């Protein structure tokens, strides 16, 4: 069953926070597992970047405004990857 | 002809910087054009996030360390999208 966006968001916040505190290999392993999970849940790359932004805004309320705004710009660039990603899913489904 | 990574990096820095100063629609249009360009140059989504990190570290030397470290974590998640992106290119090439 697909996880809801809120569940994924909550989980990402937990594993990112843990990684920032402990900075260990296990944290990067959690990131890889999370990567598989977002792919399974068909979260697009721009949604993933957007989720990341929401969490770091929450974790770092003093983030420079420009750094936050720069994410809007990155999101716009990631949309191209999102289109390719959806095309990929459709090509792959056709080959099944 | 493919643009070198250094040229893309330089261009991204210029358009991002201009966007952060002027925050206008034209900036977002530049982001869309840049998105097309990185796709043409087969830059993977994790390379794009890595390029973004390099530029914002340069533009915001006082970025909180945790915010910078959080990018390492995001990069690890983006690798899954990178794999799907390369698979997409190979499926698409096979259909040509």
N, CA and C atoms of all chains as a GROMACS GRO file, in nm:
protein
  576
    1UNK      N    1   0.084  -0.121   0.000
    1UNK     CA    2   0.000   0.000   0.000
    1UNK      C    3   0.087   0.125   0.000
    2UNK      N    4   0.044   0.224  -0.070
    2UNK     CA    5   0.122   0.349  -0.079
    2UNK      C    6   0.118   0.422   0.055
    3UNK      N    7   0.233   0.479   0.093
    3UNK     CA    8   0.238   0.561   0.213
    3UNK      C    9   0.189   0.700   0.177
    4UNK      N   10   0.122   0.766   0.271
    4UNK     CA   11   0.076   0.902   0.240
    4UNK      C   12   0.197   0.996   0.246
    5UNK      N   13   0.181   1.110   0.182
    5UNK     CA   14   0.288   1.211   0.178
    5UNK      C   15   0.325   1.253   0.320
    6UNK      N   16   0.223   1.265   0.407
    6UNK     CA   17   0.249   1.308   0.545
    6UNK      C   18   0.336   1.206   0.620
    7UNK      N   19   0.313   1.079   0.594
    7UNK     CA   20   0.394   0.973   0.658
    7UNK      C   21   0.538   0.982   0.609
    8UNK      N   22   0.555   0.999   0.477
    8UNK     CA   23   0.690   1.009   0.420
    8UNK      C   24   0.762   1.131   0.476
    9UNK      N   25   0.690   1.241   0.487
    9UNK     CA   26   0.747   1.366   0.537
    9UNK      C   27   0.796   1.347   0.681
   10UNK      N   28   0.713   1.285   0.761
   10UNK     CA   29   0.746   1.260   0.900
   10UNK      C   30   0.870   1.170   0.911
   11UNK      N   31   0.871   1.068   0.826
   11UNK     CA   32   0.983   0.974   0.829
   11UNK      C   33   1.113   1.042   0.783
   12UNK      N   34   1.103   1.124   0.679
   12UNK     CA   35   1.220   1.195   0.628
   12UNK      C   36   1.277   1.287   0.735
   13UNK      N   37   1.187   1.356   0.804
   13UNK     CA   38   1.231   1.448   0.910
   13UNK      C   39   1.308   1.371   1.018
   14UNK      N   40   1.256   1.256   1.056
   14UNK     CA   41   1.322   1.176   1.161
   14UNK      C   42   1.460   1.129   1.117
   15UNK      N   43   1.469   1.071   0.998
   15UNK     CA   44   1.599   1.014   0.957
   15UNK      C   45   1.701   1.124   0.925
   16UNK      N   46   1.653   1.238   0.871
   16UNK     CA   47   1.745   1.348   0.843
   16UNK      C   48   1.799   1.407   0.974
   17UNK      N   49   1.709   1.426   1.069
   17UNK     CA   50   1.746   1.480   1.198
   17UNK      C   51   1.850   1.391   1.267
   18UNK      N   52   1.826   1.262   1.262
   18UNK     CA   53   1.917   1.164   1.323
   18UNK      C   54   2.052   1.171   1.253
   19UNK      N   55   2.049   1.181   1.120
   19UNK     CA   56   2.175   1.190   1.045
   19UNK      C   57   2.254   1.316   1.084
   20UNK      N   58   2.182   1.428   1.100
   20UNK     CA   59   2.250   1.554   1.133
   20UNK      C   60   2.312   1.550   1.273
   21UNK      N   61   2.251   1.469   1.360
   21UNK     CA   62   2.308   1.456   1.495
   21UNK      C   63   2.424   1.359   1.499
   22UNK      N   64   2.411   1.249   1.424
   22UNK     CA   65   2.510   1.142   1.439
   22UNK      C   66   2.608   1.130   1.323
   23UNK      N   67   2.572   1.185   1.207
   23UNK     CA   68   2.661   1.185   1.090
   23UNK      C   69   2.733   1.052   1.067
   24UNK      N   70   2.658   0.947   1.066
   24UNK     CA   71   2.723   0.817   1.047
   24UNK      C   72   2.674   0.747   0.920
   25UNK      N   73   2.740   0.638   0.889
   25UNK     CA   74   2.708   0.560   0.770
   25UNK      C   75   2.565   0.509   0.774
   26UNK      N   76   2.519   0.477   0.895
   26UNK     CA   77   2.383   0.425   0.908
   26UNK      C   78   2.282   0.528   0.856
   27UNK      N   79   2.312   0.655   0.880
   27UNK     CA   80   2.224   0.762   0.832
   27UNK      C   81   2.214   0.759   0.680
   28UNK      N   82   2.329   0.739   0.614
   28UNK     CA   83   2.328   0.736   0.468
   28UNK      C   84   2.255   0.611   0.418
   29UNK      N   85   2.265   0.505   0.496
   29UNK     CA   86   2.190   0.383   0.462
   29UNK      C   87   2.039   0.411   0.470
   30UNK      N   88   1.998   0.484   0.573
   30UNK     CA   89   1.856   0.523   0.584
   30UNK      C   90   1.813   0.607   0.464
   31UNK      N   91   1.904   0.693   0.417
   31UNK     CA   92   1.872   0.777   0.300
   31UNK      C   93   1.850   0.688   0.177
   32UNK      N   94   1.933   0.586   0.162
   32UNK     CA   95   1.917   0.494   0.047
   32UNK      C   96   1.784   0.419   0.055
   33UNK      N   97   1.750   0.376   0.177
   33UNK     CA   98   1.622   0.305   0.195
   33UNK      C   99   1.505   0.398   0.165
   34UNK      N  100   1.521   0.523   0.209
   34UNK     CA  101   1.415   0.621   0.186
   34UNK      C  102   1.401   0.649   0.036
   35UNK      N  103   1.514   0.650  -0.033
   35UNK     CA  104   1.514   0.671  -0.178
   35UNK      C  105   1.428   0.563  -0.245
   36UNK      N  106   1.447   0.438  -0.205
   36UNK     CA  107   1.366   0.328  -0.261
   36UNK      C  108   1.218   0.352  -0.233
   37UNK      N  109   1.191   0.396  -0.111
   37UNK     CA  110   1.052   0.417  -0.070
   37UNK      C  111   0.984   0.528  -0.151
   38UNK      N  112   1.054   0.640  -0.173
   38UNK     CA  113   0.989   0.746  -0.251
   38UNK      C  114   0.968   0.704  -0.396
   39UNK      N  115   1.062   0.621  -0.449
   39UNK     CA  116   1.044   0.571  -0.586
   39UNK      C  117   0.919   0.481  -0.592
   40UNK      N  118   0.906   0.393  -0.492
   40UNK     CA  119   0.789   0.303  -0.487
   40UNK      C  120   0.659   0.384  -0.480
   41UNK      N  121   0.666   0.497  -0.410
   41UNK     CA  122   0.548   0.580  -0.391
   41UNK      C  123   0.531   0.684  -0.502
   42UNK      N  124   0.615   0.670  -0.607
   42UNK     CA  125   0.606   0.757  -0.725
   42UNK      C  126   0.608   0.906  -0.691
   43UNK      N  127   0.692   0.939  -0.592
   43UNK     CA  128   0.716   1.080  -0.560
   43UNK      C  129   0.815   1.132  -0.665
   44UNK      N  130   0.783   1.243  -0.730
   44UNK     CA  131   0.870   1.293  -0.836
   44UNK      C  132   0.993   1.362  -0.775
   45UNK      N  133   1.102   1.378  -0.853
   45UNK     CA  134   1.221   1.444  -0.796
   45UNK      C  135   1.193   1.585  -0.745
   46UNK      N  136   1.105   1.659  -0.812
   46UNK     CA  137   1.078   1.795  -0.762
   46UNK      C  138   0.997   1.791  -0.633
   47UNK      N  139   0.911   1.691  -0.617
   47UNK     CA  140   0.839   1.675  -0.490
   47UNK      C  141   0.937   1.641  -0.378
   48UNK      N  142   1.039   1.560  -0.412
   48UNK     CA  143   1.139   1.522  -0.312
   48UNK      C  144   1.218   1.646  -0.267
   49UNK      N  145   1.257   1.731  -0.361
   49UNK     CA  146   1.332   1.853  -0.327
   49UNK      C  147   1.242   1.947  -0.244
   50UNK      N  148   1.114   1.951  -0.279
   50UNK     CA  149   1.020   2.035  -0.207
   50UNK      C  150   1.002   1.985  -0.063
   51UNK      N  151   0.993   1.854  -0.048
   51UNK     CA  152   0.982   1.793   0.085
   51UNK      C  153   1.108   1.828   0.168
   52UNK      N  154   1.224   1.817   0.104
   52UNK     CA  155   1.349   1.849   0.173
   52UNK      C  156   1.348   1.994   0.221
   53UNK      N  157   1.303   2.085   0.135
   53UNK     CA  158   1.297   2.226   0.171
   53UNK      C  159   1.207   2.248   0.293
   54UNK      N  160   1.088   2.187   0.291
   54UNK     CA  161   0.995   2.202   0.404
   54UNK      C  162   1.061   2.161   0.535
   55UNK      N  163   1.133   2.048   0.529
   55UNK     CA  164   1.195   1.997   0.652
   55UNK      C  165   1.308   2.087   0.699
   56UNK      N  166   1.394   2.133   0.605
   56UNK     CA  167   1.506   2.215   0.655
   56UNK      C  168   1.459   2.354   0.699
   57UNK      N  169   1.350   2.403   0.642
   57UNK     CA  170   1.294   2.530   0.692
   57UNK      C  171   1.249   2.513   0.836
   58UNK      N  172   1.199   2.396   0.865
   58UNK     CA  173   1.151   2.363   0.997
   58UNK      C  174   1.269   2.345   1.094
   59UNK      N  175   1.373   2.275   1.047
   59UNK     CA  176   1.488   2.247   1.134
   59UNK      C  177   1.579   2.370   1.152
   60UNK      N  178   1.585   2.456   1.047
   60UNK     CA  179   1.674   2.574   1.054
   60UNK      C  180   1.594   2.701   1.029
   61UNK      N  181   1.524   2.750   1.131
   61UNK     CA  182   1.440   2.869   1.110
   61UNK      C  183   1.524   2.991   1.072
   62UNK      N  184   1.656   2.987   1.098
   62UNK     CA  185   1.740   3.103   1.065
   62UNK      C  186   1.814   3.088   0.932
   63UNK      N  187   1.766   2.998   0.850
   63UNK     CA  188   1.825   2.980   0.718
   63UNK      C  189   1.823   3.115   0.644
   64UNK      N  190   1.936   3.156   0.582
   64UNK     CA  191   1.931   3.284   0.508
   64UNK      C  192   1.818   3.280   0.404
   65UNK      N  193   1.746   3.394   0.392
   65UNK     CA  194   1.631   3.399   0.300
   65UNK      C  195   1.672   3.359   0.158
   66UNK      N  196   1.792   3.403   0.117
   66UNK     CA  197   1.838   3.373  -0.018
   66UNK      C  198   1.856   3.224  -0.040
   67UNK      N  199   1.906   3.155   0.064
   67UNK     CA  200   1.926   3.010   0.052
   67UNK      C  201   1.791   2.941   0.034
   68UNK      N  202   1.691   2.989   0.107
   68UNK     CA  203   1.556   2.932   0.095
   68UNK      C  204   1.501   2.961  -0.046
   69UNK      N  205   1.517   3.087  -0.089
   69UNK     CA  206   1.467   3.124  -0.222
   69UNK      C  207   1.537   3.044  -0.332
   70UNK      N  208   1.665   3.012  -0.307
   70UNK     CA  209   1.739   2.939  -0.411
   70UNK      C  210   1.676   2.803  -0.438
   71UNK      N  211   1.604   2.750  -0.337
   71UNK     CA  212   1.535   2.622  -0.354
   71UNK      C  213   1.421   2.632  -0.456
   72UNK      N  214   1.355   2.748  -0.458
   72UNK     CA  215   1.246   2.770  -0.555
   72UNK      C  216   1.303   2.757  -0.696
   73UNK      N  217   1.424   2.809  -0.708
   73UNK     CA  218   1.490   2.807  -0.838
   73UNK      C  219   1.530   2.663  -0.874
   74UNK      N  220   1.587   2.592  -0.776
   74UNK     CA  221   1.625   2.452  -0.798
   74UNK      C  222   1.502   2.369  -0.834
   75UNK      N  223   1.390   2.397  -0.766
   75UNK     CA  224   1.265   2.323  -0.792
   75UNK      C  225   1.224   2.338  -0.938
   76UNK      N  226   1.237   2.459  -0.988
   76UNK     CA  227   1.200   2.488  -1.127
   76UNK      C  228   1.288   2.404  -1.222
   77UNK      N  229   1.416   2.393  -1.188
   77UNK     CA  230   1.507   2.313  -1.271
   77UNK      C  231   1.470   2.164  -1.261
   78UNK      N  232   1.431   2.120  -1.142
   78UNK     CA  233   1.401   1.978  -1.120
   78UNK      C  234   1.276   1.933  -1.196
   79UNK      N  235   1.190   2.028  -1.233
   79UNK     CA  236   1.067   1.991  -1.304
   79UNK      C  237   1.098   1.916  -1.433
   80UNK      N  238   1.207   1.954  -1.499
   80UNK     CA  239   1.249   1.881  -1.621
   80UNK      C  240   1.276   1.734  -1.591
   81UNK      N  241   1.342   1.709  -1.478
   81UNK     CA  242   1.368   1.571  -1.437
   81UNK      C  243   1.238   1.499  -1.403
   82UNK      N  244   1.143   1.574  -1.346
   82UNK     CA  245   1.012   1.517  -1.312
   82UNK      C  246   0.941   1.467  -1.437
   83UNK      N  247   0.949   1.545  -1.544
   83UNK     CA  248   0.886   1.505  -1.671
   83UNK      C  249   0.951   1.378  -1.723
   84UNK      N  250   1.086   1.374  -1.720
   84UNK     CA  251   1.159   1.256  -1.768
   84UNK      C  252   1.125   1.135  -1.681
   85UNK      N  253   1.108   1.159  -1.552
   85UNK     CA  254   1.079   1.051  -1.457
   85UNK      C  255   0.941   0.989  -1.487
   86UNK      N  256   0.843   1.077  -1.514
   86UNK     CA  257   0.709   1.025  -1.545
   86UNK      C  258   0.709   0.953  -1.680
   87UNK      N  259   0.786   1.004  -1.776
   87UNK     CA  260   0.798   0.938  -1.907
   87UNK      C  261   0.861   0.801  -1.886
   88UNK      N  262   0.960   0.796  -1.797
   88UNK     CA  263   1.029   0.670  -1.766
   88UNK      C  264   0.930   0.567  -1.713
   89UNK      N  265   0.844   0.611  -1.621
   89UNK     CA  266   0.747   0.519  -1.562
   89UNK      C  267   0.652   0.468  -1.669
   90UNK      N  268   0.613   0.557  -1.760
   90UNK     CA  269   0.517   0.516  -1.862
   90UNK      C  270   0.583   0.422  -1.965
   91UNK      N  271   0.711   0.448  -2.001
   91UNK     CA  272   0.783   0.359  -2.094
   91UNK      C  273   0.800   0.221  -2.031
   92UNK      N  274   0.833   0.222  -1.901
   92UNK     CA  275   0.859   0.096  -1.831
   92UNK      C  276   0.731   0.015  -1.820
   93UNK      N  277   0.619   0.085  -1.789
   93UNK     CA  278   0.492   0.015  -1.775
   93UNK      C  279   0.450  -0.046  -1.909
   94UNK      N  280   0.482   0.025  -2.020
   94UNK     CA  281   0.445  -0.027  -2.152
   94UNK      C  282   0.523  -0.154  -2.184
   95UNK      N  283   0.644  -0.166  -2.129
   95UNK     CA  284   0.728  -0.283  -2.158
   95UNK      C  285   0.692  -0.405  -2.075
   96UNK      N  286   0.603  -0.384  -1.975
   96UNK     CA  287   0.570  -0.495  -1.885
   96UNK      C  288   0.486  -0.600  -1.957
   97UNK      N  289   2.685   2.052  -2.961
   97UNK     CA  290   2.799   2.007  -2.880
   97UNK      C  291   2.766   2.019  -2.731
   98UNK      N  292   2.812   1.924  -2.654
   98UNK     CA  293   2.784   1.925  -2.510
   98UNK      C  294   2.862   2.037  -2.441
   99UNK      N  295   2.796   2.102  -2.347
   99UNK     CA  296   2.864   2.204  -2.268
   99UNK      C  297   2.942   2.134  -2.156
  100UNK      N  298   3.055   2.191  -2.118
  100UNK     CA  299   3.130   2.130  -2.009
  100UNK      C  300   3.059   2.162  -1.877
  101UNK      N  301   3.089   2.081  -1.776
  101UNK     CA  302   3.029   2.099  -1.644
  101UNK      C  303   3.062   2.238  -1.590
  102UNK      N  304   3.187   2.284  -1.615
  102UNK     CA  305   3.230   2.415  -1.565
  102UNK      C  306   3.147   2.527  -1.628
  103UNK      N  307   3.114   2.513  -1.756
  103UNK     CA  308   3.032   2.615  -1.824
  103UNK      C  309   2.891   2.617  -1.763
  104UNK      N  310   2.835   2.498  -1.741
  104UNK     CA  311   2.700   2.488  -1.683
  104UNK      C  312   2.700   2.548  -1.542
  105UNK      N  313   2.803   2.518  -1.466
  105UNK     CA  314   2.815   2.568  -1.329
  105UNK      C  315   2.819   2.721  -1.328
  106UNK      N  316   2.899   2.775  -1.416
  106UNK     CA  317   2.913   2.919  -1.425
  106UNK      C  318   2.780   2.983  -1.464
  107UNK      N  319   2.712   2.920  -1.558
  107UNK     CA  320   2.584   2.972  -1.605
  107UNK      C  321   2.478   2.965  -1.495
  108UNK      N  322   2.478   2.852  -1.422
  108UNK     CA  323   2.380   2.836  -1.314
  108UNK      C  324   2.402   2.943  -1.208
  109UNK      N  325   2.528   2.966  -1.176
  109UNK     CA  326   2.560   3.066  -1.074
  109UNK      C  327   2.506   3.203  -1.116
  110UNK      N  328   2.526   3.238  -1.242
  110UNK     CA  329   2.481   3.369  -1.292
  110UNK      C  330   2.329   3.382  -1.286
  111UNK      N  331   2.257   3.281  -1.336
  111UNK     CA  332   2.111   3.296  -1.342
  111UNK      C  333   2.048   3.285  -1.202
  112UNK      N  334   2.109   3.203  -1.115
  112UNK     CA  335   2.056   3.192  -0.978
  112UNK      C  336   2.077   3.325  -0.903
  113UNK      N  337   2.197   3.379  -0.918
  113UNK     CA  338   2.230   3.506  -0.853
  113UNK      C  339   2.136   3.618  -0.899
  114UNK      N  340   2.110   3.622  -1.028
  114UNK     CA  341   2.021   3.723  -1.085
  114UNK      C  342   1.879   3.704  -1.030
  115UNK      N  343   1.837   3.576  -1.020
  115UNK     CA  344   1.704   3.548  -0.966
  115UNK      C  345   1.693   3.595  -0.821
  116UNK      N  346   1.797   3.569  -0.742
  116UNK     CA  347   1.794   3.605  -0.600
  116UNK      C  348   1.790   3.758  -0.582
  117UNK      N  349   1.847   3.829  -0.677
  117UNK     CA  350   1.844   3.975  -0.668
  117UNK      C  351   1.711   4.032  -0.717
  118UNK      N  352   1.658   3.973  -0.824
  118UNK     CA  353   1.541   4.037  -0.887
  118UNK      C  354   1.410   3.964  -0.863
  119UNK      N  355   1.417   3.836  -0.826
  119UNK     CA  356   1.298   3.756  -0.793
  119UNK      C  357   1.182   3.776  -0.890
  120UNK      N  358   1.212   3.765  -1.017
  120UNK     CA  359   1.105   3.788  -1.114
  120UNK      C  360   1.077   3.663  -1.198
  121UNK      N  361   0.973   3.673  -1.276
  121UNK     CA  362   0.929   3.562  -1.361
  121UNK      C  363   1.037   3.524  -1.461
  122UNK      N  364   1.111   3.625  -1.506
  122UNK     CA  365   1.216   3.599  -1.604
  122UNK      C  366   1.320   3.502  -1.546
  123UNK      N  367   1.344   3.516  -1.416
  123UNK     CA  368   1.439   3.427  -1.349
  123UNK      C  369   1.391   3.283  -1.355
  124UNK      N  370   1.261   3.263  -1.332
  124UNK     CA  371   1.206   3.128  -1.336
  124UNK      C  372   1.209   3.074  -1.480
  125UNK      N  373   1.193   3.163  -1.575
  125UNK     CA  374   1.204   3.123  -1.716
  125UNK      C  375   1.347   3.075  -1.745
  126UNK      N  376   1.446   3.147  -1.691
  126UNK     CA  377   1.585   3.103  -1.706
  126UNK      C  378   1.607   2.965  -1.646
  127UNK      N  379   1.542   2.941  -1.531
  127UNK     CA  380   1.553   2.810  -1.465
  127UNK      C  381   1.498   2.701  -1.557
  128UNK      N  382   1.385   2.728  -1.622
  128UNK     CA  383   1.326   2.629  -1.714
  128UNK      C  384   1.419   2.602  -1.832
  129UNK      N  385   1.479   2.709  -1.884
  129UNK     CA  386   1.571   2.692  -1.997
  129UNK      C  387   1.694   2.612  -1.953
  130UNK      N  388   1.739   2.642  -1.832
  130UNK     CA  389   1.856   2.570  -1.779
  130UNK      C  390   1.822   2.422  -1.759
  131UNK      N  391   1.699   2.396  -1.717
  131UNK     CA  392   1.652   2.258  -1.699
  131UNK      C  393   1.665   2.180  -1.830
  132UNK      N  394   1.621   2.242  -1.940
  132UNK     CA  395   1.634   2.178  -2.072
  132UNK      C  396   1.780   2.150  -2.104
  133UNK      N  397   1.864   2.248  -2.072
  133UNK     CA  398   2.006   2.237  -2.104
  133UNK      C  399   2.074   2.123  -2.026
  134UNK      N  400   2.043   2.110  -1.897
  134UNK     CA  401   2.107   2.001  -1.820
  134UNK      C  402   2.056   1.865  -1.869
  135UNK      N  403   1.929   1.858  -1.911
  135UNK     CA  404   1.877   1.733  -1.966
  135UNK      C  405   1.952   1.696  -2.094
  136UNK      N  406   1.971   1.797  -2.181
  136UNK     CA  407   2.043   1.774  -2.307
  136UNK      C  408   2.185   1.726  -2.279
  137UNK      N  409   2.244   1.778  -2.172
  137UNK     CA  410   2.381   1.743  -2.138
  137UNK      C  411   2.390   1.620  -2.048
  138UNK      N  412   2.276   1.553  -2.032
  138UNK     CA  413   2.269   1.429  -1.954
  138UNK      C  414   2.330   1.441  -1.814
  139UNK      N  415   2.304   1.556  -1.752
  139UNK     CA  416   2.342   1.576  -1.612
  139UNK      C  417   2.236   1.504  -1.528
  140UNK      N  418   2.278   1.416  -1.437
  140UNK     CA  419   2.181   1.341  -1.357
  140UNK      C  420   2.121   1.430  -1.247
  141UNK      N  421   2.003   1.391  -1.193
  141UNK     CA  422   1.943   1.477  -1.088
  141UNK      C  423   2.033   1.496  -0.967
  142UNK      N  424   2.110   1.392  -0.931
  142UNK     CA  425   2.198   1.410  -0.814
  142UNK      C  426   2.314   1.504  -0.847
  143UNK      N  427   2.361   1.504  -0.972
  143UNK     CA  428   2.465   1.599  -1.011
  143UNK      C  429   2.409   1.741  -1.006
  144UNK      N  430   2.281   1.755  -1.045
  144UNK     CA  431   2.218   1.887  -1.043
  144UNK      C  432   2.208   1.940  -0.899
  145UNK      N  433   2.168   1.853  -0.806
  145UNK     CA  434   2.158   1.894  -0.664
  145UNK      C  435   2.298   1.927  -0.610
  146UNK      N  436   2.398   1.852  -0.653
  146UNK     CA  437   2.534   1.874  -0.609
  146UNK      C  438   2.586   2.010  -0.662
  147UNK      N  439   2.554   2.039  -0.787
  147UNK     CA  440   2.592   2.168  -0.847
  147UNK      C  441   2.525   2.282  -0.768
  148UNK      N  442   2.397   2.264  -0.736
  148UNK     CA  443   2.324   2.366  -0.659
  148UNK      C  444   2.393   2.391  -0.524
  149UNK      N  445   2.430   2.282  -0.456
  149UNK     CA  446   2.497   2.294  -0.327
  149UNK      C  447   2.627   2.374  -0.339
  150UNK      N  448   2.709   2.340  -0.440
  150UNK     CA  449   2.836   2.412  -0.459
  150UNK      C  450   2.812   2.562  -0.472
  151UNK      N  451   2.710   2.597  -0.552
  151UNK     CA  452   2.684   2.739  -0.577
  151UNK      C  453   2.632   2.808  -0.451
  152UNK      N  454   2.541   2.744  -0.377
  152UNK     CA  455   2.489   2.817  -0.260
  152UNK      C  456   2.592   2.824  -0.148
  153UNK      N  457   2.684   2.727  -0.142
  153UNK     CA  458   2.794   2.737  -0.044
  153UNK      C  459   2.879   2.859  -0.075
  154UNK      N  460   2.893   2.883  -0.204
  154UNK     CA  461   2.973   2.994  -0.250
  154UNK      C  462   2.899   3.128  -0.224
  155UNK      N  463   2.769   3.129  -0.252
  155UNK     CA  464   2.690   3.253  -0.234
  155UNK      C  465   2.660   3.283  -0.087
  156UNK      N  466   2.645   3.176  -0.006
  156UNK     CA  467   2.611   3.196   0.137
  156UNK      C  468   2.714   3.128   0.226
  157UNK      N  469   2.829   3.193   0.247
  157UNK     CA  470   2.934   3.129   0.328
  157UNK      C  471   2.888   3.105   0.472
  158UNK      N  472   2.783   3.174   0.516
  158UNK     CA  473   2.737   3.156   0.654
  158UNK      C  474   2.619   3.060   0.667
  159UNK      N  475   2.600   2.979   0.564
  159UNK     CA  476   2.494   2.878   0.569
  159UNK      C  477   2.514   2.789   0.692
  160UNK      N  478   2.408   2.764   0.774
  160UNK     CA  479   2.429   2.676   0.890
  160UNK      C  480   2.487   2.541   0.846
  161UNK      N  481   2.583   2.490   0.924
  161UNK     CA  482   2.651   2.365   0.886
  161UNK      C  483   2.550   2.253   0.864
  162UNK      N  484   2.447   2.249   0.949
  162UNK     CA  485   2.347   2.142   0.936
  162UNK      C  486   2.272   2.149   0.804
  163UNK      N  487   2.245   2.272   0.759
  163UNK     CA  488   2.174   2.288   0.631
  163UNK      C  489   2.261   2.235   0.518
  164UNK      N  490   2.391   2.262   0.526
  164UNK     CA  491   2.483   2.212   0.424
  164UNK      C  492   2.488   2.059   0.430
  165UNK      N  493   2.503   2.007   0.552
  165UNK     CA  494   2.510   1.862   0.568
  165UNK      C  495   2.382   1.794   0.520
  166UNK      N  496   2.269   1.864   0.535
  166UNK     CA  497   2.142   1.804   0.494
  166UNK      C  498   2.141   1.776   0.344
  167UNK      N  499   2.222   1.853   0.269
  167UNK     CA  500   2.232   1.830   0.125
  167UNK      C  501   2.297   1.696   0.092
  168UNK      N  502   2.393   1.655   0.176
  168UNK     CA  503   2.459   1.525   0.156
  168UNK      C  504   2.354   1.415   0.165
  169UNK      N  505   2.263   1.436   0.256
  169UNK     CA  506   2.156   1.339   0.279
  169UNK      C  507   2.059   1.339   0.159
  170UNK      N  508   2.023   1.460   0.114
  170UNK     CA  509   1.934   1.471  -0.003
  170UNK      C  510   1.999   1.408  -0.126
  171UNK      N  511   2.130   1.430  -0.141
  171UNK     CA  512   2.204   1.373  -0.254
  171UNK      C  513   2.191   1.221  -0.257
  172UNK      N  514   2.203   1.162  -0.139
  172UNK     CA  515   2.194   1.016  -0.127
  172UNK      C  516   2.055   0.969  -0.173
  173UNK      N  517   1.952   1.046  -0.137
  173UNK     CA  518   1.815   1.011  -0.178
  173UNK      C  519   1.800   1.028  -0.330
  174UNK      N  520   1.863   1.132  -0.383
  174UNK     CA  521   1.849   1.162  -0.527
  174UNK      C  522   1.914   1.055  -0.615
  175UNK      N  523   2.007   0.978  -0.559
  175UNK     CA  524   2.076   0.876  -0.638
  175UNK      C  525   1.975   0.776  -0.698
  176UNK      N  526   1.870   0.746  -0.623
  176UNK     CA  527   1.764   0.658  -0.676
  176UNK      C  528   1.701   0.715  -0.802
  177UNK      N  529   1.679   0.847  -0.801
  177UNK     CA  530   1.623   0.913  -0.920
  177UNK      C  531   1.724   0.911  -1.035
  178UNK      N  532   1.853   0.920  -0.998
  178UNK     CA  533   1.959   0.916  -1.099
  178UNK      C  534   1.958   0.782  -1.173
  179UNK      N  535   1.937   0.674  -1.098
  179UNK     CA  536   1.932   0.541  -1.159
  179UNK      C  537   1.812   0.532  -1.254
  180UNK      N  538   1.696   0.581  -1.208
  180UNK     CA  539   1.574   0.578  -1.290
  180UNK      C  540   1.594   0.665  -1.415
  181UNK      N  541   1.665   0.776  -1.398
  181UNK     CA  542   1.688   0.869  -1.509
  181UNK      C  543   1.775   0.804  -1.618
  182UNK      N  544   1.879   0.732  -1.573
  182UNK     CA  545   1.967   0.665  -1.670
  182UNK      C  546   1.894   0.549  -1.739
  183UNK      N  547   1.809   0.481  -1.662
  183UNK     CA  548   1.729   0.372  -1.720
  183UNK      C  549   1.635   0.431  -1.825
  184UNK      N  550   1.580   0.549  -1.793
  184UNK     CA  551   1.489   0.617  -1.885
  184UNK      C  552   1.559   0.650  -2.017
  185UNK      N  553   1.682   0.700  -2.006
  185UNK     CA  554   1.756   0.735  -2.128
  185UNK      C  555   1.783   0.611  -2.211
  186UNK      N  556   1.814   0.500  -2.143
  186UNK     CA  557   1.846   0.378  -2.217
  186UNK      C  558   1.720   0.318  -2.282
  187UNK      N  559   1.605   0.323  -2.210
  187UNK     CA  560   1.478   0.273  -2.267
  187UNK      C  561   1.439   0.358  -2.389
  188UNK      N  562   1.457   0.490  -2.374
  188UNK     CA  563   1.418   0.582  -2.481
  188UNK      C  564   1.506   0.561  -2.604
  189UNK      N  565   1.637   0.542  -2.580
  189UNK     CA  566   1.729   0.520  -2.692
  189UNK      C  567   1.696   0.391  -2.765
  190UNK      N  568   1.652   0.289  -2.689
  190UNK     CA  569   1.618   0.161  -2.751
  190UNK      C  570   1.497   0.174  -2.842
  191UNK      N  571   1.407   0.269  -2.808
  191UNK     CA  572   1.284   0.286  -2.886
  191UNK      C  573   1.305   0.370  -3.011
  192UNK      N  574   1.423   0.430  -3.024
  192UNK     CA  575   1.449   0.520  -3.139
  192UNK      C  576   1.456   0.440  -3.268
   0.00000   0.00000   0.00000
